[in-house]
Each structure stands twice: as structure tokens, then as C-alpha cells.
Amino acid sequence: MKYIISILAIASFGSVIYGYFFKPEFSEKFIGFGAVGIFFIVIPLFSYYRWKDKDVKDYMITKESLDKMRNKEK
């Protein structure tokens, strides 16, 4: 999964760079498809890959977690 995300990110950034610097006939389409690839494909895949085995409760501030932090200070 890590390699797929890397390849898609490089392809998306490459498409944006190609459309911006080399000015082909359809440069706006290269830039647009690159931006869509980054924001609708690469970022969600990356987020899913990084968070798939994590528990959200570990990152939420609750009364119990505040109590734990206060007890560590003492």
C-alpha cells in the first residue's frame, strides 16, 4: 500500500509539474487531473493507511485522559 500511495503521489505531482512548466496543448487538464489525484485519491488513501489500526479514543480528550495527565504531573 505504501508503494501504491507513493507512485500515485509522484504521478499526480508530476502531472501538475508537467502541465505547469512544459505548456502542452491541454496543460489545464494535466494540472486539474493532478490536483484531483492528490486531493481525492492520494490524501484519503494515505489517511486510511496511517489510521487503519489506531483507536480514535487514544487521541480524544476525555475526563479520564485529563485525570491521567494531572496524575502524571504530581
MDTraj code that builds the backbone (N, CA, C; nanometers):
import mdtraj as md
import numpy as np

residues = "MET LYS TYR ILE ILE SER ILE LEU ALA ILE ALA SER PHE GLY SER VAL ILE TYR GLY TYR PHE PHE LYS PRO GLU PHE SER GLU LYS PHE ILE GLY PHE GLY ALA VAL GLY ILE PHE PHE ILE VAL ILE PRO LEU PHE SER TYR TYR ARG TRP LYS ASP LYS ASP VAL LYS ASP TYR MET ILE THR LYS GLU SER LEU ASP LYS MET ARG ASN LYS GLU LYS".split()
xyz = np.array([
    [0.0821, -0.1185, 0.0000],
    [0.0000, 0.0000, 0.0000],
    [0.0871, 0.1257, 0.0000],
    [0.1975, 0.1204, 0.0741],
    [0.2869, 0.2350, 0.0816],
    [0.3433, 0.2695, -0.0557],
    [0.3769, 0.1672, -0.1331],
    [0.4335, 0.1910, -0.2657],
    [0.3290, 0.2430, -0.3637],
    [0.2072, 0.1963, -0.3518],
    [0.0994, 0.2444, -0.4383],
    [0.0727, 0.3923, -0.4119],
    [0.0691, 0.4300, -0.2852],
    [0.0471, 0.5697, -0.2495],
    [0.1621, 0.6559, -0.3007],
    [0.2836, 0.6076, -0.2876],
    [0.3996, 0.6833, -0.3360],
    [0.3947, 0.7021, -0.4874],
    [0.3619, 0.5964, -0.5588],
    [0.3548, 0.6048, -0.7050],
    [0.2446, 0.7003, -0.7485],
    [0.1270, 0.6919, -0.6840],
    [0.0182, 0.7828, -0.7190],
    [0.0529, 0.9281, -0.6863],
    [0.1204, 0.9510, -0.5758],
    [0.1601, 1.0871, -0.5388],
    [0.2603, 1.1430, -0.6390],
    [0.3578, 1.0634, -0.6763],
    [0.4570, 1.1084, -0.7740],
    [0.3914, 1.1352, -0.9089],
    [0.2983, 1.0485, -0.9495],
    [0.2287, 1.0691, -1.0769],
    [0.1436, 1.1957, -1.0724],
    [0.0766, 1.2207, -0.9619],
    [-0.0074, 1.3401, -0.9509],
    [0.0768, 1.4675, -0.9511],
    [0.1818, 1.4684, -0.8709],
    [0.2693, 1.5855, -0.8694],
    [0.3387, 1.6037, -1.0044],
    [0.3764, 1.4934, -1.0667],
    [0.4384, 1.5000, -1.1984],
    [0.3442, 1.5574, -1.3023],
    [0.2175, 1.5215, -1.2944],
    [0.1181, 1.5748, -1.3871],
    [0.1019, 1.7257, -1.3690],
    [0.0985, 1.7708, -1.2454],
    [0.0872, 1.9141, -1.2194],
    [0.2106, 1.9880, -1.2716],
    [0.3261, 1.9352, -1.2430],
    [0.4510, 1.9988, -1.2875],
    [0.4605, 1.9995, -1.4395],
    [0.4243, 1.8882, -1.5028],
    [0.4279, 1.8805, -1.6484],
    [0.3333, 1.9831, -1.7106],
    [0.2130, 1.9934, -1.6574],
    [0.1169, 2.0891, -1.7111],
    [0.1572, 2.2327, -1.6863],
    [0.2261, 2.2595, -1.5784],
    [0.2634, 2.3960, -1.5447],
    [0.3874, 2.4438, -1.6208],
    [0.4892, 2.3607, -1.6299],
    [0.6153, 2.4051, -1.6871],
    [0.6278, 2.3823, -1.8373],
    [0.5757, 2.2730, -1.8888],
    [0.6014, 2.2402, -2.0283],
    [0.4951, 2.2925, -2.1237],
    [0.3833, 2.3392, -2.0742],
    [0.2763, 2.4009, -2.1512],
    [0.2326, 2.3199, -2.2732],
    [0.1893, 2.1955, -2.2521],
    [0.1357, 2.1207, -2.3661],
    [-0.0003, 2.1785, -2.4068],
    [-0.0610, 2.1201, -2.5088],
    [-0.1876, 2.1712, -2.5607],
    [-0.2980, 2.1683, -2.4537],
    [-0.3003, 2.0653, -2.3706],
    [-0.4017, 2.0509, -2.2663],
    [-0.3397, 2.0680, -2.1278],
    [-0.2675, 2.1752, -2.1087],
    [-0.1952, 2.1921, -1.9821],
    [-0.2904, 2.2041, -1.8632],
    [-0.4062, 2.2691, -1.8826],
    [-0.5009, 2.2835, -1.7719],
    [-0.5551, 2.1482, -1.7279],
    [-0.5712, 2.0571, -1.8212],
    [-0.6219, 1.9241, -1.7860],
    [-0.5182, 1.8447, -1.7069],
    [-0.3902, 1.8572, -1.7433],
    [-0.2864, 1.7895, -1.6663],
    [-0.2822, 1.8426, -1.5233],
    [-0.2901, 1.9737, -1.5087],
    [-0.2881, 2.0337, -1.3757],
    [-0.4124, 1.9915, -1.2972],
    [-0.5280, 1.9934, -1.3604],
    [-0.6524, 1.9555, -1.2940],
    [-0.6555, 1.8101, -1.2517],
    [-0.6137, 1.7199, -1.3411],
    [-0.6123, 1.5779, -1.3046],
    [-0.5097, 1.5505, -1.1952],
    [-0.3990, 1.6230, -1.1962],
    [-0.3008, 1.6069, -1.0899],
    [-0.3555, 1.6519, -0.9554],
    [-0.4265, 1.7655, -0.9547],
    [-0.4850, 1.8158, -0.8299],
    [-0.5942, 1.7216, -0.7797],
    [-0.6770, 1.6712, -0.8690],
    [-0.7812, 1.5756, -0.8301],
    [-0.7177, 1.4485, -0.7744],
    [-0.6114, 1.4032, -0.8389],
    [-0.5426, 1.2838, -0.7903],
    [-0.4857, 1.3019, -0.6515],
    [-0.4303, 1.4195, -0.6261],
    [-0.3722, 1.4460, -0.4945],
    [-0.4807, 1.4510, -0.3872],
    [-0.5858, 1.5293, -0.4129],
    [-0.6825, 1.5569, -0.3070],
    [-0.7918, 1.4522, -0.2929],
    [-0.8235, 1.3793, -0.3970],
    [-0.9315, 1.2813, -0.3868],
    [-0.8840, 1.1367, -0.3871],
    [-0.7591, 1.1130, -0.4193],
    [-0.7086, 0.9754, -0.4223],
    [-0.5937, 0.9568, -0.3233],
    [-0.4894, 1.0383, -0.3345],
    [-0.3683, 1.0182, -0.2548],
    [-0.3917, 1.0482, -0.1065],
    [-0.4495, 1.1632, -0.0753],
    [-0.4679, 1.2000, 0.0652],
    [-0.5628, 1.1041, 0.1381],
    [-0.6785, 1.0661, 0.0801],
    [-0.7620, 0.9676, 0.1511],
    [-0.6949, 0.8309, 0.1676],
    [-0.6234, 0.7845, 0.0655],
    [-0.5520, 0.6574, 0.0800],
    [-0.4453, 0.6664, 0.1878],
    [-0.3716, 0.7768, 0.1916],
    [-0.2687, 0.7955, 0.2927],
    [-0.3309, 0.7992, 0.4323],
    [-0.4416, 0.8721, 0.4466],
    [-0.5085, 0.8804, 0.5769],
    [-0.5575, 0.7437, 0.6221],
    [-0.6169, 0.6690, 0.5327],
    [-0.6636, 0.5352, 0.5678],
    [-0.5457, 0.4457, 0.6067],
    [-0.4387, 0.4504, 0.5303],
    [-0.3219, 0.3662, 0.5575],
    [-0.2615, 0.3972, 0.6941],
    [-0.2538, 0.5245, 0.7316],
    [-0.1919, 0.5630, 0.8576],
    [-0.2818, 0.5396, 0.9787],
    [-0.4153, 0.5404, 0.9617],
    [-0.5073, 0.5319, 1.0743],
    [-0.5797, 0.3995, 1.0860],
    [-0.5534, 0.3030, 0.9989],
    [-0.6361, 0.1823, 0.9958],
    [-0.6268, 0.0974, 1.1225],
    [-0.5169, 0.0967, 1.1943],
    [-0.5039, 0.0149, 1.3147],
    [-0.5004, 0.0972, 1.4428],
    [-0.5411, 0.2213, 1.4351],
    [-0.5375, 0.3090, 1.5509],
    [-0.6763, 0.3181, 1.6141],
    [-0.6772, 0.3441, 1.7441],
    [-0.8025, 0.3638, 1.8159],
    [-0.8212, 0.5140, 1.8371],
    [-0.9315, 0.5666, 1.7906],
    [-0.9561, 0.7097, 1.7984],
    [-0.9666, 0.7569, 1.9430],
    [-1.0104, 0.6705, 2.0315],
    [-1.0251, 0.7084, 2.1723],
    [-0.8914, 0.7440, 2.2369],
    [-0.7815, 0.6922, 2.1828],
    [-0.6498, 0.7261, 2.2365],
    [-0.6140, 0.8717, 2.2116],
    [-0.6766, 0.9343, 2.1136],
    [-0.6423, 1.0706, 2.0748],
    [-0.7475, 1.1727, 2.1164],
    [-0.8532, 1.1282, 2.1818],
    [-0.9584, 1.2185, 2.2266],
    [-0.9323, 1.2636, 2.3698],
    [-0.9676, 1.3871, 2.3987],
    [-0.9534, 1.4382, 2.5339],
    [-1.0838, 1.4102, 2.6084],
    [-1.0744, 1.3231, 2.7065],
    [-1.1894, 1.2891, 2.7899],
    [-1.1547, 1.3185, 2.9350],
    [-1.2514, 1.3031, 3.0215],
    [-1.2272, 1.3268, 3.1634],
    [-1.1212, 1.2312, 3.2171],
    [-1.1257, 1.1059, 3.1720],
    [-1.0267, 1.0082, 3.2180],
    [-0.8858, 1.0436, 3.1713],
    [-0.8732, 1.0880, 3.0466],
    [-0.7397, 1.1222, 2.9971],
    [-0.6862, 1.2472, 3.0663],
    [-0.7740, 1.3425, 3.0966],
    [-0.7297, 1.4602, 3.1715],
    [-0.6844, 1.4220, 3.3116],
    [-0.7562, 1.3304, 3.3749],
    [-0.7165, 1.2841, 3.5072],
    [-0.5806, 1.2138, 3.5031],
    [-0.5571, 1.1336, 3.4002],
    [-0.4273, 1.0667, 3.3855],
    [-0.3156, 1.1673, 3.3709],
    [-0.3401, 1.2720, 3.2906],
    [-0.2362, 1.3744, 3.2705],
    [-0.2096, 1.4513, 3.3995],
    [-0.3136, 1.4796, 3.4748],
    [-0.2959, 1.5522, 3.6015],
    [-0.2212, 1.4665, 3.7026],
    [-0.2484, 1.3373, 3.7055],
    [-0.1805, 1.2474, 3.7989],
    [-0.0332, 1.2299, 3.7624],
    [0.0013, 1.2371, 3.6379],
    [0.1421, 1.2251, 3.5966],
    [0.2227, 1.3474, 3.6406],
    [0.1584, 1.4625, 3.6463],
    [0.2271, 1.5848, 3.6873],
    [0.2662, 1.5819, 3.8354],
    [0.1890, 1.5121, 3.9158],
    [0.2132, 1.5110, 4.0615],
    [0.3185, 1.4159, 4.1012],
])
top = md.Topology()
chain = top.add_chain()
for i, resn in enumerate(residues, 1):
    res = top.add_residue(resn, chain, resSeq=i)
    for name in ("N", "CA", "C"):
        top.add_atom(name, md.element.get_by_symbol(name[0]), res)
traj = md.Trajectory(xyz[None], top)
